[in-house]
Amino acid sequence: MKIHEYQGKQLLKDYRVAVPRGSVAFTPEEAGEAAAAIGSSAYVVKAQIHAGGRGKAGGVKVVHSPEQVSEAATELLGKVLVTHQTGREGKEVRRLLIEEGSAIDKEYYLGIVLDRKISRVTMIASSEGGMEIEEVAANTPEKIVRETIDPLIGLAPFQARRLAFAIGIPGDKVNQAVKLMLGLYQVFVEKDCTIAEINPLVLTKEGKIVALDAKLNFDDNGLFRHKDILELRDPNEEDQKEIEASKYGLNYIALDGNIGCMVNGAGLAMATMDIIKAYHGEPANFLDVGGGASKEKVEAAFRLILSDPHVEGILVNIFGGIMKCDVIAEGIVAATKSIGLNVPLVVRLEGTNVALGKEILKRSGLAISPAGNMADAAGKIVSLVDQTAGGVAQ
């Protein structure tokens, strides 16, 4: 789960991490009032969307009076920002962060992630702040330094000092940086974060180490422990289909293709998407119905897939272990009759009660194309979609 920058900064502030003064605004009037309350010679008006690259897309304005803040807010609110992370459809700006300007002397990068190769939380820092860390890694990897954190000890102060010196923070400012790093790590652990990133972390001309930006993502599986974090969720920033999927315990991620996928198991779902691509098709989604789907859950999955207007065919790929193929077949038949399916449907079943499941599909009298294996299934759905569209696979 993602939250907005202003929410992340408030959370960091609660953990004694230095951030600029600022507040959220939903209207131009609120923006001007927020600026007047801050009282600064410069203000930063930041669009609040769940995507990076806002500055390059015109979503960050620097102005010098509350009146100019209101004008910038009028320009930004309701605007659709298209960045490298939003996709071509972009995201509408519904709220703004109004913040005091900072006189920047030097920018740094600081982040915490889980390094899955070694199964340890790792703090990453760089002297190249303000840039995408992927660009730094590609062009100047020697400017990235890391500290692997022992889960029993946590981030040790000496590790934070080592990072601070390594990225060139002046010696008399190192203690400030250490305090900030320890606070960031505490947020990451206590709030079940998956990413905690400050880019840029800045040294101001007044000699303060400040988090000028904040990106915090949280593990959905840990949200039951954090009702306060769950309340920060902004449904407008999330795919409505993904929100609907969560109500039924479905794991759904929308993609850009035209072949809807319903699969049980994350690994099988990824393999299914791969084989569709191998047959020159484009998956429209990742959808894992889990190991014990009911007929109702299967019907919900079908409705979810078909709510995407780009879907021109559906591939169901089930390996019945805990889940029984006959239950899945009954769900498919019920969903097809209920929804009135008007796109090609290919079903591959294997595993527990597979013979019964195939018989249920056959007896249904519905236009369901059975498949013997994954390759057969992928080939059939790609061919059927191409025939329906009157096109030819590329």
Phi, psi and omega in degrees: 000138179254155173230169180282162180302315183295327177289319178298320180292323176296321178295316178298319179300322178297338180255024174065030173265128183289127178226157177294156175290137181186170177205163183273150177221141181249350179222161176300325179295315178297324180296314179296319179295321179296318179296317179298322180291326180290312179067084183217163178278345178214146181229150175244125179253114187243125173295137180254099174226160180273066179196148175274175179080020182296320182299314180295334181269005180085019182266007178229124181238138174251122182226180191228014176203157177302327179294318178292329176298315179298320179295317178295322179295320178299321180290322187273320184296128183089351179284145176263117179265132176246114179237178180292348180253350183270340191083174186292339181283339178071185178224137179282137179274118181247346180210157184229151169257121176258122191222150175292145177287152179239135176276102189273129174263319181205144179249142178228171174241140176215132179206159176231131178221169171265117176278104187288341179292326182244002179055044178224147171290136183229133173264132182243138179219155179206150175283351182262072179281160179086350178255158173296131183297333177295324178292319179297316180298323182283321188262322181222065184301336180292347180268006176253128178239151185226151170228118176278133189255126176289123183296336180280332184258326186083184179292117180276144179306325181293329177292318178297318178297319181298319177296315182300313179294323184295328181263006172087021175290131182305145186305322182281356178249000184297320181298322175299316181296319179299314179301317180295316181298318179295322177294319179297318179295321180297319176300313183303313184284311187289334182255011178056051178284155169255333175217137170225111189229134173239111182211099013261151161271131187235152166258119181276165179293342175277358177087023180254143173265118189226142173277103184278341176220164180208127176232115179235124173244150186235150178286117180304327183290345180258000186293337178297340177272350189228076180298328180295323179287320181300326180292343181276355183298136177247102183300332180295338182266359183246153176295123183299330179292324179291324177295315179297320180299321182296334179292334182254008181072025179264141176263108188230134173225125180284141177235187188260003186273195183234006178248110179287143182237134171232116188221155174250119181105131184296319181296316178294324179297317179293321177295324179295317178296321179298317184286331173297316178297321180298331178264020175067030173254173181231114178294141181267346183193163164254123178219113178251114182277356178087185187270347184224051184290140175265174176300320180296321180292322178295318179297319178297322179296318178297316180298322180295313180299315184283349176287347175275114184294346181275350183288125180241003178185158182231136174243121174257124182230105187238129169249108187279109173248270171295317178283136181263137183297328180292324178294316178298316180299317179298320178295319179297314180297314180298317181294318181297318179291320183290317186275332184076060186300129180234023174234157179302143179228123177244133182235127173243119179243142175206144176116212186301127178059034184294322181297317179295319179298316179295324179294321178298317179295319182294317182289342185295334182074008181272160181280071179247125181266115179283155178226144183276330180207181185295318180297317178299317181297313181295316179299318182293314184292322178296317179296315181296319179296318179296320179295318180296320181280351182073020182248185179234139179301139179278000000 
